[in-house]
Amino acid sequence: MSNSDELIYASEPNIAKPEPRIKPWKVAIVDDELDVHLVTKMALKDLIYDSRPVQFLSAFNTDEGKLLFQQNPDISVCLMDVVMEYGHSGLDLIDYIRNDLQYSEMRIILRTGQPGEAPEEQIISRYDINDYKEKTELTAVKLKSAVVSSLRSYKGISELEHANQGLKKIIKATSKVYKESFYDDFAKSLLVQVSAILPNCNQPYSGLVAYQESREFVIAAGVGKYQNQFGKSALPLIPDLQKELLMPIQDGFRVVSQRNRYLFLLKGTNNRISVIHLEDIPERNKLHNKHLYIFCRHVFTAFETLFLQSQLAQAQLELVYLLGDTIESRNKSSHNSLKRISDISFLLAKGLGMENEKAEEIKRASSLHNIGKILIPDELQNCSNALTQEQKQLYQSHTIKGERLLLSRGKNPLLKCAADVARHHHEKWDGTGYPDGLKGNEISEAAQIVAVASAFDEQCILKNCNSPGAFEELLEDFKLKKGNDFSPRIVNALIEYSELVMLTYELNPFLKSDS
């Protein structure tokens, strides 16, 4: 290539980046003399306190002053004249600021050229002012000292008030999170309440909560760009998480903070680690960092407790399944029925709009719906011939026996729900069921749900619905039973969530009993 063919790049323009704007201290001058405003501004024009300059706001009478303070609640210091339109107009304006506008943080320096009109001793005791100066004694140096002293006082009071408000937010946000009794809901609420802790957090932010499962970190909840990552691994999504996990976690809690992100690590029971990751967080100061730290530490502890409770609840549910499977195995039905029925019951309950807590209760109660069969002779449960009327009545009594058995164990809400389900899961929507012949919504919603779930599973086993076609055919059969055997709403929910119901059978396939 010849010299003439060489590419010559134009130099990049040297564009200066704008300096970040520093919020100034607002100082109000309320005086009816223009010269006072000019002299005050001249004396204080170069004042810098805590790396922040001063911005002057002026008012020349009471009405202008009222409007000024209404529009600027963040005024730090006010230099107030006593005598303007009348002898005590400045004092009336102070009363308006303190009592009507409820501005308690603002520092007020009262200035007067007529001390006889407002004696210092009386004014200090009667009005909430912070300094009293005669105009004749205020040199430039003394004025600057008085304003700096007032700014220092205002800053300290403001920080205390912000700390107080922040702690109130923490208490409120924490109480909202604690209302959640399920692990995933708790994690979601935790992420949502972050916006209540941080100021100016109306802008979108991203975050996730993850818990350790073996060597993996499973996402329990996410917001922002992590919203649809539930159940996935957190390690590929947080590049430096693996590195931070190798660092010691002293006292069970550690925070990694950068400009716009946080990483909280909690080491809980059995050295199990939980993670909160937040990013795109708005600008904050040390106080805001402290508030978020306190909030996350408190809810993290509760998060760990809730996880242990969920583990215990899961162990209890497995015992219920074991008991139920033992009962079911006596009549040569398929194993895994109770797991499927409880999962379908939960899906139907959620499909009807129930909260997690109620849906979980029905799920657990469904596992005990046939507990009364433990008191029914085996020959009746496995009889291949038609039952006599007497045998039929004895067999159907498993509903009443199951209710009595469950109610005999106390008044636990779960057992009460299970007792109701045990008695009424053979009732029919049209009133032709047993044992009480209940009709329509006389049957509890829990019993209606379990009736559909258990009947569907029973028919699925009988017809060996192992293919999508057979499954769809069975759903069509249930459509015909709407309003007769079953609640139309619940059958509609079964059809709407049929794909998830089918997934339940893939995860818990038929296993025929050997007996």
N, C-alpha and C positions, 0 to 999 in steps of 0.2 A: 504493500500500500504506500502511495506517495504521500509526501508531507501535506499536500493539498487535500488529500482524501481523509486525513485524520479527523476524528470526531473531537470537537472542542465543547466541553460541557460548560454551560453558564453557571456562574457562581450562585450559590443559594443566597437569597436575601436574608440579611441578619435581622430577623423579626424578634424584637424584645418580648419576652413573656411577661404578661401583666403580673405585677406583684399581688399576692393575696391581700385582700382588703381587711384591715384590722378594725374591728368594731370599736368606735370611740366611746368615751364616757360622755353622757349627755349632761350638760350643766345648764340649768334654766336661770335666766336673769329676769326677775319681775320687779320693775321699777318704772315710775312715770317720768323719770328724767332721762332723756336721750344721752346726755353726757356720761351718766353713770354706766350705761350699757357700753359706750365706747371705751371708757377708761378701764372697765373690768375686763373687756376682751383684750385690750392691749396688754394689761398686766399678766394675763393668763395665756396668751396666744401660743407660747412655746412650751406650755406645761405638758409633760409626759409622765404618766403614772402607770407602773406595771406594764410598760411597753405599749401603752395605749394612749392616743392623743385625746384632746377634749373637743367636743362639738357644742357650740353655744346655741341656745334657743331663747328667744326674747318675747316678752309680753309687757305691755305698758299700762294695763289696768286689770281689774278683777275679772271682767268678762273674757278678755283675751287669755288671762291666766287659766281660767277654768277650761277653755277650749284646748289650750296647750297641753294641760295635764291629762285631759281625756284622751287626746291623740297620742300621747307619749308616756305610757305607764312605766317605761324603763328609764325615766330620768333618775340620775344618780344623786345629784346635788342641786338644791335650789337656793339661790341668793334672793331673799325676799325683802322688799321694802315694807315698812309698816304703814306709812301714810301715803295714800295715792288719791283716789277720788274723795275719800273721807278719812277721818282720824284713825280708824282701825280696820281699813279695808284689807290690809295685808294679813291681819289676824283672822279675819273672816275667811280668807282664801286658804289659810293653813287649816282651819276647822273643816273646810270643804275637802281638802286633800286627805286629811287623816280619817275623817268620819264618813263622808259621803263616798269618796273613791276608795277608801280603805287601803291607801298606800302607806304602809308602815316601814318599808325598807328605805325609802328616799330620805336623805339627810337634808335638813332645812337650816340654813344660816340666816337668821333675822338681822337685817341691817336697817338702822334708823338714823336720820339726821335730826330727829326731834325726840331725844330720850325721855323727855318729860311726858310725852304722849303715851309712852309704853314703858313704864319702869321695869328694869330687868328682873328684879326679884319676883314681881307679880307675873310677868310673862312666862318666865322659866317654869314656875310652879303650875300655871294654868294650861299652857299649851305644849304640845309635843314638838318642841324645837330642839335642835342639837347644838346651836351656838348663837350667841347674841353679840353683835358688834355695833359700835357707833361708827358712822361713816368717817368721822374726823380722825379716828384712831387707826383706820385701815390703810396702812402703807401697802405697796405692792408685795413686799416680802411677807407681811402678816396675812394678806389676802391669800397669797399662794399657799402659805402654811395651813390656813384654815380650810381651804378647799382640798388639799392633799390629805389632811387629817380626816375630813369628811368622806373622801373617796375610799380611804383605807377602811373606815368604819362601815361604809356601804358594802364594800366587797366582802368583808367578813360576815356581815348579817345576811347578804345574799347567798353566800356559800352555805351558811347554816340552814337557811330556808330551803335552798335547793336540795340539800342533803335530807332535810325533813320530808320534803315532797317526794324525793326519790325513794326513801324508805317506805312511805305510804304506798307508792306505786308497787314496790316489791311485795309488800304484805298483800295488796289487792291482787296482783298478778299471781303470787304464789297460791293464794286461797283458791283462785280459779283453776289453777293446774291441779291442786290437790283434790278437787271435786271429781276428777277422772279416776275411775277405779280399774281401768283396763290399760295394759301396757302401751299399746299403740296409740290409744286416745290421749294418754298422758304425754307421750312424746310429741304428738301434734300440738296439744295445748301449750306445751313448753315453748315450742318454736313461735307460736302465734303471740304469746305474751312477751316475747323479747321486744316487740315494737312498743309495748306499754312502758318498758323500763327505760329505753333510750329516747332522748329528745329528738324531735324533728325526724322521726322514723316513719314518715308517711311514704317514703320512697320504697320501691321493692328491694328486698334483700333475699339472699339465699342461705339455706342452712339445712343441716340434717342431724338426726340423732341416731346413733348406732350402738349396738351391744355386741359383746364378744360371744361367739358360739364356736367352741373348739379353737381353731387357729384363724377363723374368719371373723369379720366384723359386718354384721347384718344390719341394714338400714331399717329402723322402726318407723321413721317418719321423715318427711322432707318438705321444704317450701322453696319457692323460686325455681331455679333450674334443677333442683333435686326433688321436685314434687312427685314425679312419677317413678322414683327409684326404690319404692318400698320392696323389701325383701332381697335387694341386690347387695353386692359387696361394696363397702365404703372405701376399701384400700385403693382401687384404681382411680377413684374420684378425688381423693385427697393425696396429692403427690408426696407430701412430706410426712404423712401419718406414720408410715412404716419407720421412718427415722426417729420420730418423736416417741414411738413406742419402746425404742431401745434405751431411752433416757429414763433415769429414776423418777418415780412419782412419789415425792415426799409427802407424808401425812395423808396419803391416799388421794391427793388432788393437785393438779398442775394446770397452769394456763399458759398458752403460747399466744402472744398478742402481736399483731403487725398493724400496719397503717389502717387497713379497712377489713381486717378479719380476726377472728378468734378461733382457737382450738382448745377446748376444755377436755381434760382426761381425768377420769375417776377410777381408782382401783378399789373394787369392792370385795365382796365375799369370795374366798378361794382365789384371790388375785385376779378376779374377772374384771376387765376394763370396759367402761362405757365411754362414749365419745359424743361431744356436741361440737359441731363445726359451723361457724357463721362467717359469711363473707358479704361484701358490698354494704358493710355497715356504715352509716353516716359518720361524719366527723364528731369526735367526742373528746371530753377532757378527762382528767384523772378521776374526778368525782363520778362521772358516768361509767368509767371503767370499773370503779369500785362497786357501784350499784349492780352492774351486770355480773360481776364476780360473786357478790353475795347471793344474788338471785339464783345463779346456776349452781352454786355450791349447795344451797338449801334444797332445790328441786332435784338435784342429782342424788342426794342422800335418799330422798323419798322415792326416786326412780329405782334405786337399788332395792329398797324395801319392797316396792311393788313387784319388781322382778321375782324376788324370793317368794312373795305371796302367789304370784302366777304359777311358779314352779310347784308350790305346794298344792294349789288348786288343780293343776294338771295331774299330779300324782293321785289326788283324791278321785278325779274323774276316771283315771285308769283303773282304780280299785272298783269303781261303780261298774265300768265296762266288764271287768273280770267277774263280778258278781252276776251281772246280767247275762253274760255269755254262759256262765255255769247253769243258770236257770233255763236259758234257751236251748242249751245242748240236750236237755232232758227230753225235749219233744222232737228231736232229730231235725231241727231247723238249721239253716246255714249259720256258720260263724260270721262274724263281722257285721251282722244285721244291726246291732245296737249302735255301732260306730256310724254306719250309714244313716240310720234313722235320726240320730242326734245331729249329724251334720246337715241333713235335709231340713230338720226342724229349725235349726239356726238360720239357714238360708231363707226359709219361708218367713220367719219372724222378722228378719232384717228387710225382706222384701215388702213386708206390711208396714215398714217405717218404725219398727220398735228400736229403742235405744239398745246399745250393746249389753247393758246389765240385764235387762229383761230377756233379750234374746238368748243370752248365756244361761240364764235361769231355766228357760224352757228346754234348751239343749240338754242340760244336766237332768232335768226332770224326766225328759223323754227316755233316758237310759233306764229308768225304773218303772216304766209303764206296765210291764208284765211281771212285776215282782210277786204279785199274788199267786202266780202259777207254781211257786215253790210249795204251796199248800194244796195243790191239786194232784191227785194220783197220776202216776206216769201213764197208766193204761188209758186214761181218758185223753191225754194229750197226744198219744200215738195211735189211737184207735182208727183203723182204716174203714170200719163199718159206720153206718149212720148211728148217731147217739140216740138213746131213748130220751124222752122228755125229762125224766129225772136226771139222767147223766148230763144232758144239755144244761139244765139249771145249775148243776154242781160245777160244770166247767165254766159257765158264765159268771159264777160267783167269785172267780179270781179277781174281778174288778173291785168288788167290795172288800174282799180279804186283803188285797193290795193296799187299798186306802187305809184300812184299820191298822195294818202293819206299819205303814209309814207315819200315821198320826200318833201311834203309840210311842214314837221316839222323840216327842217334844213338839215345840211350835216354831222350829226353824223355818224361815220363809221358803227355802228350797224344798224342804220336805212337805210343806203345806201345798206347794205347787205340784210336786210329784204325786201327792195323795189325790189331788183333784184330777190329774192326768190319768192316774192308775184307774180311778173309778169311771171316768167319762170318755175314755178314748174309743169306746165302741158305740157311743151315741151317734145318731145320724141327724143330718140337717132337717130331714122331714119328720123327725120324731119317732121313727120306727126302730131305733137302736135300743141298747140296754146299758145299764140296769134300770135307769129311771125314766126312759122314754122322753128325754129332754129334746126340745125342738129349737132350731135356729140359734139365735144369740143367747138362749138360756144356757147353752153349752159354753163354757169358758173358752177364750181364744186360745189358750195354751192347749187345751184338750182337742180343739178343732184342728190345730196345727199338727199335733202328734197323730191324730186320726188319719190325716192325709198322708203324712210321712210314713207311718207304719204300714198302712194299707198299700201304698205305692211300692214299698220295699217287698212286701209279701207277694204281690202280684208279679213284681220283677223277677223274683226267685222262681215262682210257679211257671212263668212263661219263658224263663231262661233268657231274659232280654240282654244278650251279650253283643247285639249288633245295633247300630243306630236306627235301622229300619224297625226292629222290634221295639225299641225304646219309643220311637215316634208313634207306633201303633198303640202302645200302652197309654201314652199321653192323650191320644184321641179317645180311648175308653174312659179316661178320667173326665174329659170334657163333657161326656154324656151323663156323668154322675153329679154334675154341678146342680145344686138345688135339691137333690134327692139325698144321696149319701153324704155329700160334703158341702162345705161353705163355698159359694161361687168365688168369693174374694181369694180364698186360699188356693183353690185350684188354678185360678188365673195367675197367682204368684208362682205356683209350681211350673206352669207353662212358660211364664216370662223368664224364669231362671233355670230352664231345663238344661242349658249347656253346663251350668255349674253343677246341677244335680247329676248329670251324666259323668262329669269329672269325679264326683264322689264315688261312683261305681268303678271308675278306672283306678282310683287310689285304694279302694277297699273292695276288691272283687269277691265273688261268691266263693266260699270255702265250705264244702259239704262236710257235715259231721260224720265221724266213723261209726258212731253208735247207732 
